[in-house]
Amino acid sequence: MFNKNIVNYLNEQINKEFYSGYLYLSMSAYFFEEGCCGFAHWTKRKAQEKIESGLNFFDYLLERGGQVELKQIKTPEKQFNGHIDALNRMYSNETENSDAIINIYKNIENDDDRATLIFLDNYIKKQTKIKDSIRRLIDKVKKYGDDYISIMLINKELHN
């Protein structure tokens, strides 16, 4: 059984993960409308991963005897100023998620709840991988350019 603070932290993280899923779906729609199906496919896959993460936090909370409190998910942005802008916002969102998980970890470290710390360790590792993949994509777009031909080449690569 969790203490109330841990329950609150995990419920907040569920909301953050679902919001990220919504944000990345919004980006997917943006990229699709821009004719970049590869970028759309990639961000949709990231959205599915974030929703799955939210469900994992949901399940973990229930399995450990905590009470889930689903909160309203804020409306995601839908207008972006090009590929770099969308990807930078995605990276920023992942940084916020990483910081939130690390903050939960720090706040419960003294509660002697090893199971939750191990659960969070896995998410800290996942967040690092996600941020690295976004950063690599940002670097690639910056290196090759945000022009039509470069974007289409990267787009094709992402579609696979």
C-alpha positions as CSV (number, residue, x, y, z in Angstrom):
1,M,0.0,0.0,0.0
2,F,1.2,3.5,-0.9
3,N,1.2,6.6,1.1
4,K,-0.9,9.4,-0.2
5,N,2.0,11.4,-1.6
6,I,3.2,8.5,-3.8
7,V,-0.4,8.0,-5.0
8,N,-0.6,11.7,-5.9
9,Y,2.7,11.6,-7.7
10,L,1.8,8.6,-9.8
11,N,-1.6,10.0,-10.7
12,E,0.1,13.2,-11.9
13,Q,2.5,11.1,-14.0
14,I,-0.4,9.2,-15.6
15,N,-1.8,12.5,-16.7
16,K,1.6,13.7,-18.0
17,E,2.0,10.5,-20.0
18,F,-1.5,10.7,-21.6
19,Y,-1.0,14.4,-22.4
20,S,2.3,13.5,-24.2
21,G,0.3,10.9,-26.2
22,Y,-2.2,13.6,-27.2
23,L,0.6,16.1,-28.0
24,Y,2.3,13.5,-30.2
25,L,-0.9,12.6,-32.0
26,S,-1.4,16.3,-32.6
27,M,2.1,16.4,-34.1
28,S,1.3,13.3,-36.2
29,A,-1.7,15.1,-37.7
30,Y,0.4,18.2,-38.3
31,F,3.1,16.2,-40.1
32,F,0.5,14.2,-42.1
33,E,-1.2,17.5,-43.2
34,E,2.3,18.7,-44.3
35,G,2.7,15.6,-46.5
36,C,5.3,14.0,-44.3
37,C,3.9,10.6,-43.7
38,G,7.2,9.3,-42.2
39,F,7.3,12.0,-39.6
40,A,3.5,11.4,-39.0
41,H,4.1,7.6,-38.6
42,W,7.1,8.2,-36.2
43,T,5.2,10.6,-33.9
44,K,2.1,8.4,-33.9
45,R,4.3,5.5,-32.7
46,K,5.7,7.8,-30.0
47,A,2.1,8.7,-29.0
48,Q,1.3,5.0,-28.7
49,E,4.4,4.5,-26.5
50,K,3.4,7.4,-24.2
51,I,-0.2,6.1,-23.9
52,E,1.2,2.7,-23.0
53,S,3.4,4.3,-20.4
54,G,0.4,6.0,-18.9
55,L,-1.4,2.7,-18.8
56,N,1.6,1.1,-17.1
57,F,1.6,3.7,-14.4
58,F,-2.2,3.2,-14.1
59,D,-1.8,-0.6,-13.7
60,Y,1.1,-0.3,-11.3
61,L,-0.9,2.1,-9.1
62,L,-3.9,-0.3,-9.0
63,E,-1.8,-3.4,-8.5
64,R,-0.1,-1.9,-5.5
65,G,-3.4,-0.9,-3.9
66,G,-3.4,2.8,-4.8
67,Q,-6.5,4.7,-6.1
68,V,-6.4,6.0,-9.6
69,E,-7.6,9.5,-10.0
70,L,-7.9,10.4,-13.7
71,K,-7.7,14.1,-14.3
72,Q,-8.6,16.2,-17.3
73,I,-6.0,16.1,-20.1
74,K,-5.2,19.6,-21.4
75,T,-5.7,20.2,-25.1
76,P,-2.4,19.8,-26.9
77,E,-0.9,22.4,-29.2
78,K,-1.7,21.8,-32.9
79,Q,0.2,24.6,-34.7
80,F,3.9,24.2,-35.2
81,N,6.4,26.4,-37.0
82,G,8.0,23.6,-39.0
83,H,9.7,20.3,-38.3
84,I,12.4,21.7,-35.9
85,D,9.8,23.6,-33.9
86,A,7.6,20.4,-33.4
87,L,10.6,18.3,-32.6
88,N,12.0,20.8,-30.1
89,R,8.6,20.9,-28.4
90,M,8.6,17.1,-28.3
91,Y,12.1,17.2,-26.7
92,S,11.1,19.8,-24.2
93,N,8.0,17.7,-23.2
94,E,10.2,14.6,-22.7
95,T,12.6,16.7,-20.6
96,E,9.6,17.8,-18.4
97,N,8.5,14.1,-18.1
98,S,12.0,13.0,-17.2
99,D,12.3,15.7,-14.6
100,A,8.9,14.8,-13.2
101,I,9.8,11.1,-12.8
102,I,13.2,12.0,-11.2
103,N,11.3,14.3,-8.9
104,I,9.0,11.5,-7.9
105,Y,12.0,9.3,-7.3
106,K,13.7,11.9,-5.1
107,N,10.5,12.5,-3.1
108,I,9.9,8.8,-2.3
109,E,13.5,7.7,-1.9
110,N,13.3,7.9,1.9
111,D,9.9,6.0,2.0
112,D,11.6,2.6,1.7
113,D,9.4,1.7,-1.3
114,R,12.0,-0.3,-3.3
115,A,9.4,-1.7,-5.7
116,T,8.3,1.8,-6.8
117,L,11.9,3.0,-7.1
118,I,12.7,0.0,-9.4
119,F,9.6,0.7,-11.4
120,L,10.7,4.3,-11.8
121,D,14.2,3.3,-12.7
122,N,12.9,1.6,-15.8
123,Y,11.1,4.8,-16.8
124,I,14.1,6.9,-16.2
125,K,16.0,4.6,-18.6
126,K,13.1,4.7,-21.1
127,Q,13.0,8.5,-20.9
128,T,16.7,8.7,-21.7
129,K,16.3,6.6,-24.8
130,I,13.3,8.6,-26.0
131,K,15.1,11.9,-25.5
132,D,18.2,10.6,-27.3
133,S,16.1,9.4,-30.3
134,I,14.4,12.8,-30.5
135,R,17.7,14.7,-30.1
136,R,19.3,12.5,-32.9
137,L,16.4,13.4,-35.2
138,I,16.7,17.1,-34.4
139,D,20.4,16.9,-35.1
140,K,19.7,15.2,-38.4
141,V,17.2,17.8,-39.5
142,K,19.6,20.6,-38.5
143,K,22.5,19.0,-40.3
144,Y,20.7,18.2,-43.6
145,G,18.4,21.2,-43.5
146,D,14.7,21.9,-43.2
147,D,14.3,22.2,-47.0
148,Y,11.9,20.0,-49.0
149,I,14.4,17.5,-50.3
150,S,16.2,17.0,-47.0
151,I,12.9,16.6,-45.1
152,M,11.6,14.1,-47.7
153,L,14.7,12.0,-47.4
154,I,14.4,11.9,-43.6
155,N,10.7,11.4,-43.9
156,K,11.3,8.3,-46.1
157,E,13.8,6.9,-43.5
158,L,11.2,7.4,-40.7
159,H,8.5,5.6,-42.6
160,N,10.3,2.3,-42.4
